[in-house]
Amino acid sequence: MWSKNPMSKVTLEPEVMTEEIRLSVVIPAFGEEGTIGPTLERIRAELSEHLEPNDLEIVVVDDGSSDATAQQAKLAGADVVIEFSKNRGKGAAVRAGMLGASGRVRAFTDADLSYAPRQIMSLLEGIEAGADAVTGNRYHPDSQTITETTGLRRIGSKAINQTTRLVLQKPYADTQSGLKAFRAAVAEVVFKRCQIDGFAFDVEVLHLLERYNLKVVDVPVEVANSASSTVHLLADGMLFIKDLSRINRLAKSGAYDLTSQERDLLLLGTTAAEG
């Protein structure tokens, strides 16, 4: 039985794997006209060493780009391309991709491929071993940094990570990792409940995973930080804190409370909600 206490422990039944596609990879993209093609080519090349061709689906979400990102994604062979008419934010893009994907396991990674695509396999294997969600952890003792970020961004990242304790129960080492994966039923329920469009969406996702007592594990990663970034520490930091407050308000308002249908979906491991 599902406990009425949202923070009580729940034992999930084994996943009922009914989808034909083993893995969906979601790529949020903004202004990536010149790079999205090579990105897709590299993802297919590295994952083809481990997956059959029909096991992989690539979903690109063009977050309101003013260039030809969507067109180039289609030309490069993306299985699904979702286009926003205006820029909405990474959270909105990942959410749309997760809900538009079809795989038994659904992962997202950044278009700049800071994380080599082959690393997605460790997330996939973690889900198939029984985890509900697997996250990359840049600060894991076994993680490696190939290309360092700037000292200012490193300090800012750690400071932002500390603020997440306003929302999260556990002291996660790396909430903002751009490499995460979920079993299909979890992606369906969690991302339908998410409302944060900006960078704090990762924290909202982790809050819901905690709230629904789902099993989250982290894995070491190898990261090559991009020289360019769309993140502005001061402005985005303020928005981040604002969104954390919004998550708290949503939680208190009951916006994250599950319906009986959603509870059954998680418990049974079904892959699509009715209605």
Phi, psi and omega in degrees: 000148176275125181289146176289339176281114185296344182257005179284160183285141181230136175259119182272143174289158177302146181299135173269101187274099183251339181289148179282328182279126183284319186220130170251134176246118182261130181236107172285134186222138176218116180065041185249029182309317184275348186241342187295326178298304177300327178298312180296320179298318181291320179300311181296320182296314183287323182279340179293342177287344184238342185237151171286155183307321182279359180275348188241134173234133177248125181244120177252131176246111178276111186274060175072034180295148176268354179257199185262036181304311183297315180298318179293326177296319178295316180297328182278357174095022174301139181287325178224132174235120179252130183243129172266142179285338177215161180291125184243339180119157184298321180300316179296321181292315179297318180301313180298320180294317180298320182279343177265356181276166184234358187285159175293329174236137183233118182244155170232149178213164184277150182296335180280357178053049173300333177251119180304135185305330181301337182290341178299334181299324180292328176290316179302314181295325178296318177295315182292342176274355175126356178284152175274328178211146177230131181238143173286143181233107182292343183255010174297143181306332182264002179284155179230139176252114182279316178238118184288149170273175179288155179300322180296316180292325178296317178295317180297320180297317180291323179295316178298321180298325179294324182292340182295344179291350173292340185241323188264147179282321186264149178276077181296136180287330186211090180282334190261014177304137180272023180224106181217153179218155185216149170287157191303313182299321179294316178300317181299313184287309186295313185285337172290334179273339183292144180229354183274125182268337184272199186291343178285001181299327179300320180291320177299318178299312180295323177300316181290323177298319176294313185300323182267008176055047180263154186276117180243129175235153176244157182228151176292152180225165174246120187236135174244097184297137180287144178290332178256153180207146177266004182272131175246112193306310185291306183296312182290330177296319178294318178296324179299311180296321177300318180290327175298320177296322178295321177300317178299317180295317179298319180298316181290333182279350182091007182296337182261001181293137183278148169279165178298327179294318178293323177298316179296322179299316179291317183294321184269346181073021177296159188250000176207135179280146175282139171068000000 
